Amino acid sequence: MSANAFRSPLMQQIANAARNQHRPPFAFSSSSQLRNEKQEKPNSPSRSMNTSSLLRRSSQAKLVQGSAIDSLVKPILTSISPFSTTNIPLVSSMKGDEDEDQSSHLNLQSTIHSRRTTSAYNPFDVSKIPELKSSIARAISCATRAPNHHRTEPTTYYRIVTNTKACEKLMDICYNVALCRNLKKRTREEAEKNAEAKKKKWQDTIGAYIVVCVANQPVQDELFPCKDFDTRKDEDFEYWYDTLPMKPPQTERQLEDYASACASIQNMLLSLHTEELGSKWATGPMIRCRATRSLIGCEIDEAIAGLIMVGDAKIIPKEWRRRRAFEGDVFRKL
C-alpha cells in the first residue's frame, strides 16, 4: 500500500512540493547568487537585510543530510574555489555535527572563497553613511579577534568617512602624493592631470577608509617630529609627500605584532564581504609618507600596515589563474 494513503491531502501537497524543489537551501548560495536575487526583487528589504542577516536566518532552515549535502554544495564550492580540481572535504564528512554547525561551516568557507579585492566602485550614496559606520564597527570588532602574541594588542584602527574634514585632508594627500610620484617621470601638466583623476576617483566612489597602525615597530621616520604639517610651506613639498623607506620588523616581537595586524586586516575584509561591501587593502606611497602619518597622529614607532578602502563594489573580479597547483604544490602531504 502506498504511503500516501496515510497522509492527508495537505501533507501530500507538501511532500510533492518538496520533491519538485530542485533549488538548494539558501545557506548554500554564494554571495554573487545572493546579489543577483536581490536585484531581481526590487521590493526586497534594504541592505540592512543583507547577506549576514539572511545567513543568520538560514540556520532555521531544514538542511539535507548525508550525501545529499555533497551533491548540493560541491558545485557551488567548485564554482568559487580557486582549487576546484581538488577533493576538498565537505560537510558530510564531519560526523556528529548538528545541522546548524554544518550550515555555519559552509557559510564561512563560502565567504572566504568568494571574497575578492575590489578596485572599481559605484558612486557612493552619502545617505548610507550611518549604515556604513555600523558595518565598519562590526568589521573592526572582528579584526580585534586576530591572534596576537602574549595579548599585546598592537593594532589601532582609524576610520575616515567621506564628507568629513579628515577625508578632505586625506584627498589632498592623495593628490599630492600622486603628483610627487608623477613629477619624477612626467611633465607637470601630465602629472597634475593624473593626480587629479586619482583624487576624483577616490572622492566620488570610496565611502570610507580604515588606516591600520601597528605599534612597537622600528622607527619609521628618523626626522620625526621635525616640522608642523599645518604650517607646511611649498618648499617642504617633497618632505611631506615623498615616499619614506620601508623599515621592516627587526625583532621577533616586532614581526609577531606586524603579522597580527595583517591577520586582523583579513578578518576585517571578510566581515565587510559578508555585508556585501567591496574593499581593498592598499599599501605603497599613501601609507609611507609623512603627511598621512601626521594626519593619523602616528607615534614614532608605529608602522602603517594598510589603508583599507570600503565602498559599493561596481564589479566583482573573477577568480584569477593560479600560478601554483593546489595538490602537491601548495598543499603537500608528508
Secondary structure by P-SEA (a helix, b strand, c coil): ccccccccaaaaaaaaaaaaccccccccccaaaaaaaaaaccccccccccaaaaaaacccccccccaaaaaacaaaaaacccccccccccccccccccaaaaaaaaaaaaaaaacccccccccccccaaaaaaaaaaaaaaaaaacccccccccbbbbbbbcccaaaaaaaaaaaaaaaaaaaacccaaaaaaaaaaaaaaaaccccbbbbbbbcccccccccccccccccccccccccccccccccccccaaaaaaaaaaaaaaaaaaaaaaaacbbbbbccccccccaaaaaaacccccccccbbbbbcccccccccccccccccccccccc
